[in-house]
Amino acid sequence: MHLCQTMVNVVSMYIENQLLKLVKEAVFSLYGVSVSEGIAQVQETRKEFEGDLTLVVFPLLKISKSNPEKTGQEIGQWILQHCPEVDSFNVIKGFLNFSLSQSYWLTALQNLDTQYPDTGVTPRNFMVEYSSPNTNKPLHLGHVRNNLLGYSVSRILQANGHKVVKVNLVNDRGIHICKSMLAWQKFGKGVTPESSGKKGDHLVGDFYVMFDQIYKKEIKQLVQEGMSEQEAEKNAPLLLEAQSMLRRWEAKDPEIMGLWKTMNAWVYDGFDKTYAAMGVDFDKVYYESQTYLHGKEIVQKGLESGVFFRKEDGSVWVDLTDEGLDQKLLLRSDGTSVYMTQDLGTACQRFSEYPLDELIYVVGNEQNYHFQVLALVLSKLGYDWARFIHHMSYGMVELPSGKMKSREGTVVDADDLIEGMIATSAEMSAALGKLDDCSPEEKERIVRTIGLGALKYFILKVDPRKNMLFDPQESIDFNGNTGPFIQYTHARIRSVIRKAEALGFMPFGHFSAGLSLSAKERYLLRLLCRYPSVLRESGENLSPALLANYLYELTKEYNQFYHDYPILHEENPELRNFRLFLSERTSGIIRAGMDLLGIDVPEKM
């Protein structure tokens, strides 16, 4: 079977590759030269030009020994003669634009599976770690971006056919946790979440802030008494007590362990409620308190094998200066561990438990160095799988008012943010009168769906690698590149489908080759068929933003189509059926794509 004969049977994501093979065949036939890898490039035609796929001709001029226009005409004519799926072509300067036949696109639309698209990837085994909170404070806006990214990346990888284990690593030990514990022990007067009426994670976070406030006062007092600020920071009584508590914890002191379990239980209960509100979950939860001992064992083995070394004060280090880095602390002089210690133990445990092809850490870009060191240390220890570690580094989230600081209590709590978004959604919906005909229960559900959709989409539409400014008011606008705009379009389409069904117009995917379509309809059709390739690209780049912005582009194009062309009032039954089918497929992709972003779309708004 000739290559072009198979083109109609594949979804659009493969077209570029198939056409590229034909281009290479054409060049060899016309000029007797094989095209080297990467020389020929086929890409989607820009919207302002006629065509579906474009060949960049310039790199081939050394082979054709001719000008761009003539080379484009020769290659275009050859492909037109050898591939019936190419309907026509045009050459604009150094760009050869191909238009695929309408029958090709109609068949591609009929075969498009919006729920389980074939992205053509080879299935692999992934583990994605996200959230990773400390049990000394509630989740905040930064955690929201982390959780939404991790959850969406996991869903997108699963949609590409990969097996994914979603995991959380809870940082439930260390000096920061002891700070909250100590402040509660000294100043809490026995307060509990029940007695205070606060969520447990918020209550514990209050004591973390309290510790910092008192600690700073002690530093100021010591400086006034003649101590340098650096010495005061190390010798403030409250900090020394916290360090002592950490040593007692590692020694399994019953009193400290009891307090630790009680306060952590308060925090976990709070976290669970926040995760449920965000709509994220995990397949497994790891705890630093359980993995750090394994990490200490690994450090001991590295010390014995000469990979690590001990300093005079008893602390253990690894020397990475030959790799262009510095020396990295692995165990403190008092024997207590650091984050790197437990990360070594956790990584080893995970690769022993699962057959992983890749372990993805969703962690902010301030930890780039940490994960560079982690992979390097594991490699030095002889773990071949160290090369499968990937740090999905993302940018920070800021508010119009500036950066957030947990110690100073200036963070935006995730719970407050979520409730604020829902409240704003309710206000805007009431002002627009969109839900006046809904029952109170239905109105509450839709308002919550819109508020959370606005929050999630606004965060996920930004390239993960970039820092972002979160503006709650802008995120919930019903116009522009927002979640509510996409949700509203889905509801509009479902309304059209319901009206069509009431009139007896059932969309079905059978069209004659002679069906006359406008350029706008063809473009929307082509955009729909891009969904599998966008899904694949989003998975390969670990970028929900690619999917989010595709959904916006699709939604925007559909709204223009909806505005310009009648659907239910179209007199031509076949054209009416096509437009209904086009609408149904659009709503299916919006629903499936938004679901991968963790966003619900209502049937009506």
C-alpha positions in Angstrom: 0.0 0.0 0.0 1.4 3.4 -0.9 2.1 5.7 2.0 -0.5 8.3 0.9 -3.2 5.7 0.9 -2.8 5.2 4.7 -3.1 8.9 5.5 -6.8 9.0 5.6 -6.9 6.3 8.3 -4.7 8.2 10.8 -5.6 11.1 13.0 -4.1 14.5 12.2 -1.2 14.3 14.6 0.5 11.9 12.2 -0.1 14.0 9.1 3.0 16.0 9.5 5.2 12.9 9.7 3.4 11.2 6.8 3.7 14.2 4.6 7.4 14.6 5.6 8.1 11.1 4.3 6.4 12.0 1.0 8.5 15.1 0.8 11.7 13.1 1.2 10.5 10.7 -1.4 9.7 13.6 -3.8 13.2 15.2 -3.3 14.9 11.9 -4.0 12.8 11.3 -7.1 13.2 14.9 -8.4 16.9 15.6 -7.5 18.4 12.2 -6.7 19.5 13.2 -3.2 18.4 11.7 0.1 17.2 14.3 2.6 19.2 14.3 5.9 17.3 14.1 9.2 16.1 17.5 10.3 16.5 19.3 6.9 12.9 19.1 5.8 10.3 20.6 8.1 6.5 20.3 7.9 4.3 22.4 10.2 0.8 23.6 10.5 -0.1 26.4 8.1 -0.5 29.7 9.7 -4.1 30.9 10.0 -3.7 33.8 7.6 -2.6 31.6 4.7 -4.5 29.1 2.6 -3.6 25.6 3.4 -3.4 22.9 6.1 0.3 21.9 6.2 3.4 23.9 5.2 6.8 22.7 4.0 9.6 25.2 4.6 11.5 25.1 1.3 14.6 27.1 2.1 16.7 24.2 3.6 16.2 22.2 0.4 17.6 24.9 -2.0 21.1 23.5 -1.8 19.7 20.2 -3.1 17.4 21.6 -5.8 20.0 24.2 -6.8 17.1 26.5 -7.7 15.0 29.3 -6.3 12.3 28.8 -3.6 9.3 29.3 -5.9 10.5 26.8 -8.5 11.5 24.3 -5.9 8.2 24.6 -4.1 6.3 24.2 -7.4 8.3 21.0 -8.4 7.8 19.3 -5.0 4.2 20.4 -4.8 3.4 19.0 -8.2 5.1 15.7 -7.4 3.1 15.2 -4.2 -0.1 16.3 -5.8 0.3 13.6 -8.4 1.3 10.9 -5.9 -1.1 11.5 -3.0 -4.9 12.0 -3.6 -5.4 13.2 0.0 -3.6 16.4 -1.0 -6.2 18.5 -2.8 -4.1 21.5 -3.9 -1.0 23.6 -3.0 0.3 27.1 -3.3 3.8 28.6 -2.9 4.4 31.8 -1.1 8.0 32.8 -1.2 9.9 29.9 0.6 6.8 28.2 1.9 4.9 25.4 0.2 1.4 25.2 1.6 -0.7 22.0 1.1 -4.5 21.8 1.4 -5.8 18.3 2.3 -9.0 17.1 0.7 -12.3 17.7 2.4 -13.0 14.0 2.4 -9.8 13.5 4.4 -10.8 16.0 7.1 -14.4 14.7 7.3 -13.1 11.2 7.8 -10.6 12.4 10.4 -13.5 14.1 12.3 -15.6 10.9 12.1 -12.8 8.8 13.5 -11.8 11.3 16.2 -12.2 9.7 19.7 -12.6 12.7 22.1 -12.6 10.5 25.2 -9.7 8.1 24.4 -7.6 9.6 21.5 -4.7 7.6 20.2 -1.7 9.8 20.7 0.7 7.1 19.3 3.1 7.1 22.2 4.8 4.0 23.6 3.4 3.4 27.2 5.8 4.0 30.0 5.8 3.9 33.8 5.8 7.2 35.6 5.7 8.3 39.2 4.7 12.0 39.8 5.4 13.5 43.2 3.5 16.7 44.0 2.2 18.7 47.0 5.0 17.7 49.5 3.8 20.0 52.3 5.4 20.6 55.6 3.2 19.8 58.6 3.8 23.2 60.2 1.4 25.3 58.2 -1.7 25.1 55.9 -1.4 24.9 52.2 -1.1 28.2 50.4 -1.3 29.7 46.9 2.1 28.2 46.0 0.9 24.8 47.0 -2.2 25.3 44.9 0.0 25.8 41.8 2.0 22.7 42.8 -1.0 20.5 43.3 -2.8 21.6 40.2 0.3 21.1 38.0 1.1 17.7 39.5 -2.4 16.4 39.2 -3.0 17.7 35.7 0.4 16.4 34.5 -0.5 13.0 35.9 -3.9 13.0 34.1 -2.3 14.1 30.8 0.3 11.3 31.0 -2.4 8.8 31.7 -4.4 10.1 28.8 -1.3 9.4 26.6 -1.5 5.7 27.7 1.2 5.8 30.4 0.9 4.1 33.8 1.2 6.8 36.5 1.5 6.6 40.2 0.6 9.9 41.9 2.4 10.3 45.2 2.8 12.9 48.0 5.8 13.2 50.3 4.8 14.7 53.6 7.6 16.6 55.3 6.5 15.7 58.8 9.7 16.0 60.7 12.6 18.5 61.1 13.3 21.8 62.7 10.3 23.6 61.1 7.9 21.1 62.6 9.6 21.4 66.0 9.1 25.2 65.9 5.3 24.8 65.7 5.4 22.1 68.3 7.5 24.1 70.7 5.4 27.3 70.3 2.2 25.3 71.1 3.9 23.5 74.0 5.0 26.8 75.6 2.2 29.2 74.7 -0.7 27.1 73.4 -2.5 26.5 76.8 -3.9 23.2 75.5 -5.8 24.7 72.6 -7.1 22.3 70.0 -8.9 22.6 66.6 -12.2 21.7 68.4 -11.7 24.2 71.2 -10.6 27.0 68.8 -13.0 26.2 66.0 -10.1 26.3 63.5 -9.0 23.8 60.9 -6.0 21.9 62.4 -3.5 23.0 59.7 -4.4 26.6 60.3 -4.1 26.3 64.1 -0.6 24.7 63.8 0.4 27.4 61.3 -0.5 30.1 63.8 2.0 28.7 66.2 4.7 28.6 63.4 4.1 32.3 62.9 4.2 32.8 66.7 7.6 31.1 67.0 9.1 33.4 64.4 7.7 36.5 66.1 9.2 35.5 69.5 12.4 34.3 67.9 13.0 37.7 66.2 12.4 39.5 69.5 15.0 37.3 71.2 17.5 38.0 68.4 16.9 41.7 68.9 17.4 41.4 72.6 20.7 39.5 72.2 22.0 42.1 69.7 21.2 44.9 72.2 23.2 43.0 74.8 26.3 43.1 72.5 26.0 39.9 70.5 26.5 40.0 66.7 23.3 39.4 64.7 24.7 36.2 63.2 25.6 34.9 66.6 22.2 35.9 68.0 20.4 34.0 65.2 22.2 30.8 66.2 22.0 31.3 70.0 18.5 32.6 70.5 17.0 30.5 73.4 13.8 29.5 71.5 15.8 28.2 68.5 18.1 26.2 70.8 15.0 24.7 72.5 13.6 23.7 69.0 17.0 22.1 68.1 16.9 20.2 71.4 13.3 19.0 70.6 14.4 17.7 67.2 17.2 15.7 68.8 14.6 14.3 71.3 12.3 13.5 68.5 15.0 11.5 66.7 15.8 9.7 70.0 12.0 8.7 70.1 11.3 10.6 73.3 7.8 9.5 74.3 6.6 13.0 75.3 7.8 14.6 72.0 6.6 11.7 69.9 3.1 12.0 71.5 2.9 15.7 70.8 4.2 15.2 67.3 1.5 12.6 66.4 -1.2 14.7 67.9 -0.3 17.9 66.1 0.4 16.1 62.8 -3.1 14.5 63.0 -4.6 17.9 63.2 -2.7 19.0 60.1 -3.5 15.9 58.1 -7.2 16.4 58.7 -6.9 20.0 57.5 -4.9 18.9 54.4 -7.4 16.3 53.4 -10.2 18.8 53.4 -8.2 21.2 51.2 -7.2 18.4 48.8 -10.9 17.5 48.5 -11.8 21.1 47.8 -9.1 21.3 45.1 -10.2 18.0 43.6 -6.7 16.4 43.7 -5.7 13.0 45.1 -2.8 10.6 45.5 -2.2 6.9 45.0 0.3 6.7 47.8 1.6 9.0 50.5 5.2 8.8 51.7 6.3 10.4 55.0 9.7 11.8 55.7 9.6 10.4 59.2 9.6 6.9 57.6 12.1 7.5 54.8 14.8 9.5 56.5 16.2 6.5 58.4 16.7 4.7 55.1 18.4 7.8 53.9 20.8 7.7 56.9 21.6 4.1 56.1 22.5 5.1 52.5 24.7 7.9 53.8 26.5 5.4 56.1 27.1 3.1 53.2 28.4 6.0 51.1 30.7 6.9 54.0 32.0 3.4 54.2 32.6 3.2 50.5 34.5 6.5 50.4 31.8 8.4 48.3 31.1 10.7 51.3 33.5 12.0 54.0 33.2 13.1 57.6 34.4 16.5 58.9 36.1 17.1 62.2 32.8 18.1 63.8 31.2 14.8 62.9 29.0 16.1 60.0 28.9 14.0 56.8 29.4 15.6 53.4 29.8 14.8 49.7 32.3 16.6 47.6 30.9 17.7 44.2 33.6 20.3 43.3 34.9 18.1 40.4 31.4 18.4 38.9 31.5 22.2 39.1 29.3 22.3 42.3 30.3 22.5 45.9 30.3 20.3 49.0 26.9 19.2 50.2 25.9 18.5 53.8 24.2 15.1 54.3 24.2 14.7 58.1 24.6 17.4 60.7 27.3 17.1 63.4 24.7 16.1 65.9 23.6 13.2 63.7 20.3 14.7 62.6 19.4 14.5 58.9 18.7 17.1 56.3 16.2 17.2 53.3 18.8 15.6 51.1 19.1 12.6 53.5 15.4 11.7 53.3 15.3 12.4 49.5 18.0 9.8 49.0 16.0 7.3 51.1 12.7 8.0 49.4 14.1 7.7 45.9 15.7 4.4 46.6 12.5 3.1 48.2 10.4 4.2 45.2 12.6 2.5 42.6 12.6 -0.7 44.7 8.8 -0.6 44.9 7.9 0.3 41.3 9.3 -0.5 37.9 9.7 3.2 37.0 10.9 4.6 33.7 10.8 8.2 35.1 10.3 9.8 38.5 9.0 13.3 38.2 9.4 15.8 41.1 7.0 18.7 40.8 8.9 21.3 42.9 9.4 25.0 42.5 12.5 26.4 40.7 14.1 27.5 43.9 15.0 23.8 44.4 16.8 23.4 41.0 20.2 23.0 42.7 18.8 20.5 45.2 17.6 18.1 42.5 20.7 18.5 40.5 22.6 17.4 43.5 20.2 14.6 44.3 20.6 12.9 40.9 24.4 13.4 41.0 24.8 11.9 44.5 22.6 8.9 43.6 24.7 8.4 40.4 27.9 8.5 42.5 26.4 5.8 44.7 26.0 3.6 41.7 22.3 3.7 41.1 21.8 3.5 37.4 18.2 4.7 37.7 19.4 8.1 38.8 19.2 9.2 35.2 15.5 8.6 35.3 14.9 11.4 37.9 13.3 14.5 36.4 12.7 17.8 38.2 9.7 19.5 36.8 10.7 22.9 37.9 8.0 25.6 37.9 7.9 29.3 38.6 6.6 31.1 41.7 3.2 32.5 42.1 2.9 36.1 43.2 0.0 38.3 44.0 -0.5 42.0 43.0 0.7 42.8 46.5 4.0 40.9 46.1 5.7 37.8 47.4 4.3 35.6 50.3 6.2 34.6 53.4 5.0 31.7 55.6 6.9 32.7 58.7 5.5 36.2 58.7 1.9 35.0 58.1 1.6 36.9 54.8 0.6 33.9 52.7 -2.7 33.4 51.0 -4.2 30.2 52.4 -5.5 27.8 49.9 -8.8 27.4 51.8 -9.4 31.2 51.9 -8.5 31.5 48.2 -10.9 28.7 47.2 -13.8 30.1 49.2 -13.0 33.6 47.9 -13.1 32.4 44.3 -16.5 30.7 44.9 -17.8 33.8 46.5 -16.7 35.9 43.5 -18.3 33.4 41.2 -21.6 33.8 43.0 -21.5 37.6 42.9 -20.7 37.7 39.1 -23.3 35.0 38.3 -25.9 36.9 40.3 -25.0 40.2 38.6 -25.3 38.5 35.1 -28.5 36.7 36.1 -27.3 33.5 34.4 -28.5 31.2 37.2 -31.9 32.8 38.0 -33.8 29.7 36.8 -31.7 27.2 38.8 -32.7 25.6 42.1 -30.6 26.6 45.1 -28.8 23.3 45.1 -28.0 23.5 41.4 -27.0 27.1 41.7 -24.5 26.3 44.5 -23.0 23.4 42.5 -22.6 25.6 39.3 -21.2 28.5 41.3 -18.6 26.2 42.9 -17.7 24.7 39.5 -17.2 28.1 38.0 -15.1 29.4 40.9 -12.8 26.4 41.0 -12.6 26.3 37.2 -11.5 30.0 37.1 -8.8 29.3 39.7 -7.5 26.2 38.1 -7.5 27.4 34.5 -5.9 30.7 35.3 -3.0 28.9 37.0 -2.6 26.1 34.5 -2.8 28.2 31.3 0.6 29.7 32.2 3.8 27.9 31.1 4.9 26.0 34.3 8.4 27.3 33.9 7.4 30.9 34.2 6.7 33.0 37.3 3.1 34.2 37.3 0.9 36.9 38.8 -2.4 35.5 40.1 -5.3 38.0 39.8 -8.5 36.5 41.2 -10.8 39.1 39.5 -9.2 38.7 36.1 -9.4 34.9 36.4 -13.2 34.7 36.7 -14.0 37.0 33.7 -16.6 35.4 31.4 -14.7 36.7 28.4 -11.1 36.1 27.2 -8.7 33.3 28.0 -10.4 32.1 31.2 -12.0 29.0 32.6 -15.5 30.5 32.8 -15.4 31.5 29.1 -14.6 27.9 28.2 -17.2 26.5 30.6 -19.8 28.8 29.3 -19.1 27.8 25.7 -19.5 24.1 26.7 -22.8 24.9 28.3 -23.9 26.8 25.2 -23.1 23.9 22.9 -25.0 21.5 25.2 -28.0 23.8 25.0 -27.8 23.7 21.2 -27.6 19.9 21.3 -30.6 19.6 23.7 -32.7 21.9 21.4 -31.7 19.8 18.4 -32.7 16.6 20.0 -36.0 18.1 21.0 -36.6 19.0 17.3 -35.6 15.5 16.2 -32.2 16.6 14.8 -29.7 13.9 15.9 -26.1 14.6 15.0 -24.4 11.7 13.2 -21.0 11.5 11.5 -21.8 10.7 7.9 -21.3 13.3 5.2 -21.0 13.3 1.5 -17.8 14.2 -0.2 -19.5 17.1 -2.0 -20.5 18.9 1.2 -19.7 22.5 0.8 -17.8 23.9 3.8 -16.6 27.5 4.5 -13.0 28.3 5.3 -14.1 28.9 9.0 -15.7 25.5 9.2 -12.6 23.9 7.7 -10.4 25.6 10.2 -12.5 24.6 13.1 -12.6 21.0 11.8 -8.8 21.0 11.5 -8.4 22.4 15.0 -10.6 19.6 16.4 -8.4 17.0 14.7 -5.3 18.5 16.4 -6.5 17.4 19.8 -4.4 14.1 19.9 -1.2 15.9 18.9 -1.8 18.6 21.5 -2.3 16.0 24.1 0.9 14.2 23.1 2.8 17.5 23.1 1.5 18.4 26.5 2.6 15.0 27.9 6.0 15.2 26.3 6.6 18.7 27.6 4.9 18.1 31.0 2.9 21.3 30.2 -0.8 21.6 31.0 -0.5 25.1 29.5 -0.3 23.7 26.0 -3.6 21.9 26.5 -5.3 24.8 28.3 -4.4 27.3 25.5 -5.5 24.9 22.8 -8.9 24.6 24.5 -9.1 28.4 24.6 -8.3 28.6 20.9 -10.8 25.9 20.1 -13.5 27.7 22.2 -12.8 31.0 20.6 -13.0 29.6 17.1 -16.2 27.8 17.9 -17.8 31.0 19.2 -16.9 32.8 16.0 -18.4 29.9 14.0 -21.5 30.0 16.2 -21.9 33.7 15.6 -21.5 33.6 11.9 -23.4 30.4 10.8 -26.8 29.1 11.6 -27.0 25.6 13.1 -30.6 24.7 14.0 -32.0 27.1 11.4 -29.8 25.8 8.6 -32.1 24.7 5.8 -29.7 22.2 4.2 -30.3 19.0 6.4 -26.8 17.6 5.7 -25.1 20.9 6.5 -27.2 21.3 9.6 -26.2 17.8 10.6 -22.5 18.5 10.0 -22.7 21.7 12.1 -24.4 19.7 14.9 -21.7 17.0 14.7 -19.0 19.7 14.7 -20.6 21.2 17.8 -20.9 17.8 19.5 -17.3 17.0 18.9 -16.2 20.4 20.1 -18.1 20.0 23.4 -16.6 16.5 23.8 -13.0 17.8 23.4 -13.7 20.7 25.8 -15.1 18.3 28.4 -12.3 15.8 28.0 -9.5 18.4 27.9 -10.8 20.4 30.9 -11.2 17.1 32.8 -7.5 16.5 32.3 -6.9 19.9 33.8 -9.0 18.9 36.8 -11.8 21.2 35.8 -15.5 20.3 35.6 -17.7 21.8 32.8 -21.4 22.3 33.6 -24.2 21.3 31.2 -25.8 24.7 31.7 -24.8 28.1 33.1 
